[in-house]
Amino acid sequence: MSDPLSKKELQILDGFLKERSITFVKNYDMGEYSSWKVGAITKIIIFPENINEFKETILKLKEIEISFFITGNATNTLFINLLRTIIISTKRLKKIEFISDNEIIADCGCSLSLISNRCLERNLVGFEFSTGIPGTVGGALITNAGANEGTISDCLKSVFFFKDGKEIEVPKNKIEFSYRRSSIEKNDIITRAKFKLNKGNASLVKEKITEYIKHRNNTQPVQYPSAGSVFMNDKQIEAGKLIEELGLKGLTIGGAQVSTLHANYIINTGKANISDIKNLIDKIKNECQRRRGINLETEVRIVDE
């Protein structure tokens, strides 16, 4: 296990953030932040208010060689160990700029639902696929998030990255997208993204959204803390179907349970801890491998640094 951040490292970072008036909180429990309602404690979580503060923070952390993890709403993340990792939250980076009649640039921390709603106000359609996806632009691009027969890459034009101290724009055709994957690397830093929508009938789309929400509420355990789909579908079979066929629905370890409503969800029944959820993930993976020879890959991100 890595040594924790030193007092000197934390003092340097503390001084920088105070000097720049960048919001931060010490000894923050990521269980209060994560959609699973469990998580490790980070020595510092930083809340940049705009893209410039975001970039300044990253440059300083790289200069003093402190590792960091960027998260939006932490809706698909399990924070196991943060002894040497600072968290940068993009929750406050939610600017949406309409640059033409049907094009927008959205900050990496914009929630997908916010973008959909803002677009519908202008009769722009194409983002309604995101109904029920609680994530933000940055994370959604990395995983090519999707639902309701659409993905975020469908309406994407370009992605802005922060690299070597500069913000660069990369067109969609230079990025590879597939099912719950993209060629965006783990260490790539997304700042913003440009999307192209279509003119349409917002009223009809809102009716469709109502149906999406109804379906979601009927098929997903929305009343419990979770991280959405835990595993990616295998080429041979959907993950949820496989888990159900193996009789693992309802399997419980501590306060973590495989949902009886949707087998690809692990829910926090109220008293789950980090180990409960991690052990249940491992148990499911092992059973799928042992009994069916299928290696399920996790869709959730596990931070253990």
C-alpha positions in Angstrom: 0.0 0.0 0.0 1.3 3.5 -0.9 2.4 5.9 1.8 -0.1 8.6 2.6 0.5 12.2 1.4 3.0 13.9 3.6 2.3 16.9 5.8 4.6 19.0 3.6 2.8 18.0 0.4 -0.6 18.9 1.9 0.7 22.3 3.2 1.9 23.2 -0.3 -1.4 22.3 -1.8 -3.4 24.0 1.0 -1.4 27.2 0.5 -1.9 27.2 -3.3 -5.6 26.7 -3.0 -6.0 29.4 -0.4 -3.9 31.9 -2.4 -6.1 31.3 -5.5 -9.3 31.2 -3.5 -10.2 27.8 -4.9 -12.8 26.0 -2.9 -11.7 22.8 -1.1 -12.6 20.6 1.8 -10.2 18.6 4.0 -10.6 15.0 5.1 -13.7 14.5 2.9 -15.7 11.3 3.1 -16.4 10.2 -0.5 -19.3 8.2 0.9 -21.2 11.5 1.1 -20.4 12.2 -2.5 -20.7 8.8 -4.3 -24.1 7.5 -5.5 -23.3 4.2 -3.7 -23.1 6.2 -0.4 -19.9 4.4 0.5 -16.3 5.5 -0.1 -12.8 6.2 1.3 -11.7 9.5 2.8 -9.7 11.8 0.7 -7.3 14.2 2.4 -8.6 17.0 0.1 -11.4 17.4 -2.4 -11.2 20.4 -4.7 -14.2 22.2 -6.2 -13.1 24.4 -9.1 -15.7 27.0 -10.0 -14.7 27.4 -13.6 -12.5 25.8 -16.3 -9.6 28.2 -15.6 -9.5 27.1 -11.9 -9.8 23.5 -13.0 -6.7 23.9 -15.3 -4.7 25.8 -12.6 -5.4 23.1 -10.1 -4.3 20.3 -12.4 -1.1 22.2 -13.3 -0.2 22.7 -9.6 -0.9 19.1 -8.7 1.3 17.9 -11.5 4.1 20.4 -10.5 4.2 19.0 -6.9 3.6 15.5 -8.1 0.4 14.7 -6.2 -1.8 12.1 -7.9 -5.4 13.1 -8.5 -8.7 11.6 -9.7 -11.3 13.7 -11.5 -14.9 12.9 -10.9 -18.3 14.4 -11.8 -21.2 13.0 -9.8 -19.3 9.8 -8.9 -22.3 7.8 -10.2 -20.2 4.8 -11.4 -17.3 4.9 -9.1 -16.1 2.9 -6.0 -13.5 4.8 -4.0 -11.5 2.1 -2.1 -8.3 3.8 -1.1 -7.3 7.5 -1.5 -4.2 7.6 0.7 -2.2 9.4 -2.0 -5.0 10.6 -4.3 -6.6 14.1 -4.2 -10.1 14.3 -5.7 -11.0 17.1 -8.1 -14.8 17.5 -8.4 -16.2 18.9 -11.6 -19.7 19.4 -10.1 -19.5 23.2 -10.4 -18.2 23.1 -14.0 -21.6 23.3 -15.7 -21.5 26.1 -18.2 -23.5 25.5 -21.5 -22.8 27.8 -24.4 -25.0 27.9 -27.5 -22.6 28.7 -30.3 -25.1 28.4 -33.1 -28.8 27.5 -33.7 -28.0 23.8 -33.1 -24.6 23.5 -31.6 -23.5 23.8 -27.9 -20.3 23.6 -25.9 -20.7 22.1 -22.5 -18.3 22.0 -19.6 -17.1 18.5 -18.4 -19.1 18.8 -15.2 -22.5 19.4 -16.9 -25.1 16.7 -16.1 -26.5 15.0 -19.1 -30.1 15.8 -17.9 -29.2 19.5 -17.7 -28.0 19.6 -21.3 -31.1 17.7 -22.4 -33.4 20.2 -20.7 -31.6 23.3 -21.9 -31.7 21.9 -25.5 -35.4 21.1 -25.3 -36.1 24.7 -24.3 -34.8 25.6 -27.8 -36.6 22.7 -29.5 -33.3 21.0 -30.0 -33.5 17.2 -29.9 -31.0 14.4 -29.9 -29.9 14.4 -26.2 -33.0 12.7 -24.8 -31.2 9.3 -24.9 -29.6 10.5 -21.6 -32.8 10.3 -19.6 -32.1 8.4 -16.5 -28.3 8.6 -16.8 -27.1 10.5 -13.8 -23.6 11.2 -15.0 -21.7 14.2 -16.4 -20.1 15.0 -19.7 -16.6 13.9 -18.9 -17.3 10.5 -17.5 -20.0 9.9 -20.1 -17.5 10.5 -22.9 -14.9 8.1 -21.5 -17.4 5.3 -21.3 -19.5 6.3 -24.3 -22.5 6.3 -21.9 -25.9 5.5 -23.4 -29.4 4.3 -22.9 -32.7 4.4 -24.7 -31.2 3.4 -28.0 -28.6 6.2 -28.1 -25.1 7.1 -26.9 -23.3 10.4 -26.1 -21.1 9.9 -29.2 -24.1 10.1 -31.5 -24.4 13.9 -31.2 -20.8 14.6 -30.5 -18.7 16.9 -32.7 -15.5 17.3 -30.7 -13.8 17.0 -27.3 -11.6 19.6 -25.7 -8.6 18.2 -23.7 -6.1 19.8 -21.4 -2.7 18.6 -22.4 0.8 19.9 -21.8 -0.6 23.1 -20.3 -2.9 23.8 -23.3 -6.5 23.2 -24.2 -6.8 21.3 -27.5 -9.9 20.4 -29.6 -10.1 16.9 -31.0 -12.8 16.2 -33.6 -15.0 13.1 -33.1 -13.5 11.3 -36.1 -10.2 11.2 -34.3 -11.7 9.3 -31.3 -12.9 5.7 -31.4 -16.2 4.9 -29.8 -17.8 1.5 -29.2 -20.1 -0.1 -26.7 -19.3 1.5 -23.3 -15.8 2.3 -24.5 -13.8 5.1 -26.1 -10.2 5.5 -27.1 -10.0 8.4 -24.5 -7.2 7.3 -22.2 -7.4 7.1 -18.4 -5.1 10.0 -17.9 -6.7 12.3 -20.6 -8.2 15.4 -19.1 -11.5 16.4 -20.7 -12.5 20.1 -20.2 -15.4 20.6 -22.5 -17.3 19.0 -25.4 -19.1 20.3 -28.5 -22.4 18.7 -29.6 -24.6 19.1 -32.6 -28.3 18.7 -32.1 -31.3 18.7 -34.5 -34.4 21.0 -34.6 -37.4 19.0 -33.6 -40.7 18.9 -31.7 -39.9 19.3 -28.0 -43.4 18.3 -26.9 -43.1 14.9 -28.7 -39.7 14.3 -27.2 -40.9 15.2 -23.7 -43.6 12.5 -24.1 -40.9 10.0 -25.0 -38.8 11.1 -22.0 -41.8 10.4 -19.7 -42.0 6.9 -21.1 -38.2 6.4 -20.6 -38.6 7.5 -17.0 -41.6 5.2 -16.4 -39.6 2.3 -17.9 -36.6 3.1 -15.8 -38.6 3.2 -12.6 -40.2 -0.1 -13.4 -37.0 -1.9 -14.2 -34.3 -0.4 -12.1 -33.9 -0.2 -8.2 -34.1 3.6 -8.2 -35.1 3.8 -4.5 -31.7 2.4 -3.4 -28.2 3.9 -3.6 -26.3 2.2 -6.5 -23.9 2.9 -9.3 -26.1 1.8 -12.2 -24.9 -1.1 -14.3 -21.9 -2.7 -12.6 -20.7 -4.9 -15.4 -20.4 -4.4 -19.2 -22.4 -6.8 -21.3 -20.4 -9.8 -22.7 -20.4 -10.5 -26.4 -22.3 -13.7 -25.7 -24.9 -12.5 -23.2 -26.1 -9.5 -21.4 -24.5 -9.2 -17.9 -27.8 -8.9 -16.1 -29.2 -12.0 -17.9 -26.1 -14.0 -17.1 -26.1 -13.0 -13.4 -29.8 -13.9 -13.2 -29.3 -17.3 -14.9 -26.7 -18.1 -12.3 -29.2 -17.5 -9.6 -27.3 -14.6 -8.1 -30.3 -12.2 -7.8 -30.6 -11.2 -4.2 -27.1 -12.4 -3.3 -26.1 -10.4 -0.3 -22.8 -9.6 1.4 -23.2 -7.4 4.4 -25.3 -4.4 3.3 -24.6 -4.9 -0.4 -27.1 -6.9 -2.5 -27.5 -7.9 -6.1 -30.8 -6.2 -6.9 -33.8 -8.5 -7.2 -35.2 -6.1 -9.8 -32.2 -5.8 -12.1 -29.3 -8.3 -11.7 -26.7 -5.9 -13.1 -27.2 -3.5 -10.2 -25.6 -3.8 -6.8 -27.5 -1.8 -4.2 -26.7 -0.4 -0.8 -29.5 -1.7 1.4 -28.6 0.9 4.0 -25.5 -0.3 5.9 -23.1 -1.4 3.2 -19.4 -0.5 3.4 -16.6 -0.5 0.8 -15.6 -4.1 1.4 -19.2 -5.4 1.1 -19.6 -3.9 -2.4 -16.1 -4.9 -3.6 -16.5 -8.4 -2.3 -19.9 -8.8 -4.0 -18.4 -7.6 -7.3 -15.6 -10.1 -7.0 -18.0 -12.9 -6.0 -20.1 -12.3 -9.1 -17.1 -12.2 -11.4 -15.7 -15.4 -9.9 -19.0 -17.2 -10.3 -19.4 -16.1 -13.9 -15.9 -17.2 -14.7 -16.1 -20.5 -12.8 -19.6 -21.6 -14.0 -19.8 -20.2 -17.5 -16.2 -19.3 -18.4 -17.2 -15.7 -18.9 -14.9 -12.9 -17.7 -17.3 -10.0 -16.9 -15.6 -6.6 -17.1 -16.7 -3.9 -14.6 -18.4 -0.8 -16.0 -17.9 1.0 -12.7 -14.6 2.6 -12.0 -12.7 1.3 -9.0 -10.2 3.8 -7.4 -7.6 2.1 -5.3 -4.5 4.3 -5.3 
